[in-house]
Amino acid sequence: MDGSDIGILIAIIALIFLSIFFSLAETSYSTANKVRLKTLEAQGKKRATRVLKILEKYDRVISTIIVGNNIVAIVASALGTIFFTSILNIDPALSVLIATIVITFLIVSFGEIIPKSIAKEHPEKIAMGIHPLVMLFYYILLPINMFFAVLKKLTTKIFKLKNEEKIDAEELKSYVDTAQKEGGITEDEGNLLRSAIEFDDLDTHDIMTPRVNVIAVSIEATKEEVSDKFFDHSYSRMPVYNGSIDAIVGIIHEKDFIRHKDDKNFSLKKIMSTPLNLPANMKISAALRLMQKAKKLLAVIVDEHGGTSGIVTMEDIIEEIVGEIYDEHDEIEELTKKIDDKTYVVEGTEKLDNFFENLEMELDDEIDSTTVGGFVIEMTEKFPIVGENFDYKNLNFEVIKATVKRVVRVKVTVKDEIQESEEEN
């Protein structure tokens, strides 16, 4: 082995190190988490800021890395062929074969697999560490990058390709799941984030108190009747109706009532506030904004005919994100009572999703109901009487209390086998 062979060997080794660098750069800049980098930036890490700036022109940087890695692989293969032809003194075709096998092994194992595995484990740290070298090669290979940038624009125009980098709700929830599994956030934080992501999927109809459960007073009610309603139900606000609950004309606050109930000319009209009416199909995020703007903590949900569907409070909306809110005066109502391992007594007002989630079961997509009572009516296609029952999957629902217009309470029994519907048979 003469001096030229040693020089070629040193060049091959240097190229393998360059391959390691480009592989580290490709993986670290492709998988670096921008949120973590922004956190490091907030902690005063200047290189985190520089890496974030690089990621803003990610396409050009990744082109630099890929071009560099390909140049390294091609030059290494060529030098490998020259080196093995010189030192082995054998047939050139065999030298090319040996050089290809050896260089490919070295590049793939030491220049690709190992560094990429390492970079995947610590992308932000490595991205910040190699930042100066990345910028050096970025400017060295700038002419080639510009050529590929023009080529990309032409290709995009020819094939009319569109940039579709939008992140939908399901992707966001998958990020939350990943962060929770990796220990980045707690289970409670994960649940809160998922609730916030799903927040806009709900309509006011989904969370309202239905009209049959609305506690309201007539505009003609006496002071004693109003006082009894406040005392019996412990609400701070109540709707006021004129004639029927379909004609809600105001909202009365308990504090205003107490302040004015001893007035000589007491009248509900004088102390009630104008109600805020919202459609049943309005997204709760929009409802929240309107309630904030109007400074209302309670809104009336009206149907397409102008009748009252129910009421919704700001607390109802906030609870969709943070969960149930109780104060020291609230009585915690148990809507689902577990009798034994296979039997439950469920109030008709229990949310259907909550009930099935507690049973670790999934509802069919075609189910439209939001409460257990509504589900029973939907499945029986009528207002059932006490004693009526039906099977759904491996559950038996039996009505144990009902009125003419609603299901008050049902007994749910878990059966050993899933009952298939006639359609499925």
N, C-alpha and C positions, 0 to 999 in steps of 0.2 A: 504494500500500500504506500504510494508516494504522496507527496505534499498536496497534489491536486485532489486525490481521493479523500484525504483528511478534510480538505476544505469543503468538498461536496457533502461529506458526512455531517460536518458542523452545520452546513446550510440546511440539511434535512432535519436535524434536531431542532434548529431554530424555527423551521416551518411547522413542526409538530407543536412547539410551544405557541406559535401564532394560531394554530388550529384550536388549541385549548382556550386561548383568549377569545377567539371569535365565538366558540361554542358557549362559553360562560356568558358573553355579552348577549347572544341571541336568546338564550333561555331566561336570563335575569331580566332583560328589558321586556320580554314578552309576558312574563308572569308577575312582574313587580306590581304590588298593590298600591294604587294611587292614594287610597285612604291612609294606609300606613305611612307612606311617604309624606303626606301632608301633616300627619301627626309628628313625624320626625322634624319636619320643617318648623312646626310650631315650637318644638323643643330647641330650636336654634341650630339645627344641622344644615349647614350651607350646601353641602353636596346633595342633600335631599331636594333642595330647591333647584339645583342644576339638573338633576335627573328628571324632575318634573317638567322642566323646560324642554329637555330632549324628547320626552314622551309626547310633547305637543306636536313634534314633527316626526312621529314614530315611523311613518312609511319610508322617509328618506334614511333614517338611522338603520332600520332593519335591512334596507337595500344595501347600505354600506357593509353591514355585517355579513350578509349572504354573499355578496360579490367578493369580499375579502376572503371568506372561507373557501369559495370555489377556486379563486386564484391560488391560494395556498395548496389545495389538494392537487391541482393540475401541475404546478411547479414541482411539488414534492414527488409526484409520480414520475415526472420527466427526469429529475435528478436521481431518483432511485434506480431508474433504468440505466442511466450512465454509470452510476456507482457499481452496480452489480455486474454489468458487462465488463467493467475494468478489472475488478478484483477477482472475479471467478474465471475469466478468460474462457467462456463457453459460448455455445451457439447464441446469437443475439435474440432469437425468438424465445429461447428458454430463459434468458436473462430478463426479458420483458415480463414473462410469466411470474418469475420469482419476485421481481421488483413490485409487480402489481399486488401479489399476495401479501408481501411483507409490509409495504406502505399502506395498503388498505387496512390491514390488521392494526397497525400503529395509529392511523388516523381515526378509525372507527372506535377502537377501544380507549386509547389515551386522549385522542383529540375530540371525541364526540360523546360517547356514553358516560364516561366518568365525570367530565366537567359539567355536562348537562344535568346529571343527577345531583351534583353538589349545588349547582346554581338554582335548581328547583326548590331545594330546601331553604336557601337563604337568598332569595332574589333581590330584596331591597339592599341588603348589606353589600352584596357583590356588585350590584349596579352602581352604588355610590363609590365603591373601591376602584372600579375600572373606568370610571367616568373620564379622567384625563386622556387615557389611551383611546377610548371610543371617539372622543372629539378630534384627536390627532388623525385617526384614520378617516374620520368623516370628511375632513378638509382635504386629505391626500386624494381620496377617491371621489371628490366632489364632481369632477367632469363626467365620470361614469354614472354617478347618481342622477345628474341632470339629464343625461341621455335616457335612462330608464324612466325618469319622471315623465318625459315627453312621450315615450313609448306607452306608458300606462294611460295617459290622457287620450291618446289616439285609440287604444284598445277599448277604453270605456265608451268613447263616442261611437265607434264602429258597432260594438255589440249592445249599445244603449244600456249599460249596466248602471244600476242605482246603488247608492250607499244606504244600506239597511242596518245601521248599528243601533237601532232603538232597543231599549231594554224594557221588556214587558213585566207585568206583576209577578208572573210565575218565575221568571229569571231572578227577580229581586228576592223572592221568597227562598229560592234555592241558595242564593248567596248567604241569606240569614241562617239557613239550615247548616251550611258549611261552616260558617263562623261559630255557630253554637257547638257543632261537633268537635271543632278544633280548639274549643275552650276560649275563643276570643270574646264571646258574650255568654251571659248566664241564660238559663232556661226562661226566667221571667222576662229578661230583656228581649230574648228571641220572640216570646209570645206577644210582647208589646209591639215590636217591629212588624210582626206578621199582621197584627190587628190594624196597625196604621196603614199597611199596604192594601189590605182588603177593605179599608174604611169606605172608599168611594163606591164600592160595589153594591151597597145597601140603599134601598129607598126608604123614605119616611114610613111607608106602609109596613116595612119589615120590623120596625122597632117601636111603633106607636102602641099606646094603650087603646085597645078597640073600644068603640062607643058603648058596648054593653057593660064595660068595666069602668067607664068614666063616671066619676063622682062630680055632680054639678048641682047647682041650685037654680030655682026659678027666680026670675026678676021680681016676682010678686011674693017671694018668700018672706016670712016675718024674721025679725032679729033672732028669735028663739030657734027657728028652724035652721038659719044659717049657722048660729053658734053650735047647735047640736051636730051639724055636718062637720064643722071644723074639729070639734071635740072627738067625734066618733072615728074619724079617718086620719087625723093628724097630718093633714096636708097644709102647706103654707099658701097654696093658691088653688082656686076652684073656678071653673067656667060658669058663667051665668047665661041661662037660656030664656028665650021668650016664647012660651007656648010649648015647644018641644026641643029636644036636644039637637035637632037638625038646625035650629036657629040660635046658635051661640052668639050673644051680642056683647059679651064683655068677659073680663077676667077680674076676679076679686082677690085681693091679698089679705091674709089674716091680720097683719099689722094694721092695715087701713081700716078693717072692720072693727077691730078692738078700739082703735083711736076714735072712731065716729059712732059707735053703736049707741052711745047715750045721748047723741044729738037729738034735739026736739024734732027736727025735720029729717030724720034719718031716711035715706033712700039708697038702694044699691046702685042706682043710676049715677049718683054723684061720686061714688068712691070706686067704681069699677073702671078698668082701663080697656082701651080698644083691643080686641083680639087680633092676633096675627094668623092669617089663614094661609096654609100651604097645601099644594097638591099631594096626593098619595104617592105619585111616582117620582117625586123630587129626590135627587141624591142627598144623602144626609150631610155631605160636606157643604153643598149649596145651602141646605136648610140652616146649618150652623152659622154660615156667614150672614144670612138674612136675619137670623135671630140676634146675632151680635150687633148688626147695624141698627136693628129696631130696638135694641136693648130689652128684649123679651126673653124670659126664661121658660115660657110655655107657649106652644103654638097649637092651633086647631088644624087637624088634617081633614080636608074636605074631598069628597068624591067628585066624579065628573058631572053629577047633577046638582052640586052645591050643598049636598047634605053632609052631615058630620060622620067621618069614618072613625075618628078617634082623636087623641091628643098626643103630643110628643113634647118632652121637656129637654132643655139643654143637658141636663144630667143624663138622660137616656142616650143622647148622642155621644157624650164623653165616655160613658160606660162601655161603648162599643170598642174603644181603644184601651182604656185602662182597667176594664173589668168593673164588677159591681161596686158601687160606692154606698157606704152606710154611715149615718151619723149616730150620735148617742141616743136619739129618739126612735130610730128605725127598728122595727121588729123584723128580724130576718125570717122570711117566709120560705119554708121548705116545700118546693114544688114537686119534688120527686122523693118519695119515701121508700126505702128499701125494706121490704118485709122479711125476705130471706134471700138466699142466693139466686132464686129463680122468679121471684115475685116482686113487683113494684106497684105502688099506688101513685098515679101521676095526675097533677092538676091540669085541666084543659088549657090553662094559660102558659104552661111550661113551653119554652122554646123547643121546637122540634129538633133543630140541629144540636142543641145542648144535650137533649135526652139521648139521641143516638150516639153522640160523641162519648157520653158517659158509659154507654154499652159497648163502645169500641166497634160500632157498626157504621156502615155507609148507607145513605139514602139513595134511592134511584133518582136519576136526573129529572124524570118527568113529574116528580112530586112538587106541587106548587105551594103547599101550605107552609106556614111559618110557626104554628103552634100545634101542640098535640091534639087539642080539641078540633082545630081546623083539619088536621090530618084524618081524624076519625070520620068527620063529615065528608071529606073528599073521598075516602076509601069506600064508605057505605053509600055515597051519593044521595044522602038525605040527612035530616035531623034525627039521629037514632034515639030510641027509647032505652031506659034502663034494662040491662040484661042482654042487649044485642052485642054480638062479638064477631070478630073476623081475624084471619091469620095474615100476617105480613112477614115474609121470610121465616125465621124461626121464633117469631113473637106472636102471642095471642092477645088481642086488645078486647077488653070487655068493658062496656059502659056501666059504671056503678052509680053515677049521679048525672042527671041531665035536666034541662028545662026545655020548653017548647022550641027555643031558638039557639041553644048552645049546649055543648058538652062540658060539664063541670068537672067530672073526675072519671078516670079510667083505671082499670087494673090491667097491668101488663105482665104476662107470664112467659118466661123464656122456655121454649120447647127444645127437646134434644135434637130434632131434625128440622131442617128448613122446609117449609111448606111451599111447594111450587104452584104458581097460579095456573089456571086452566089454559091460558094462552101458551104457557111454556110447555104444557103437556101436549 
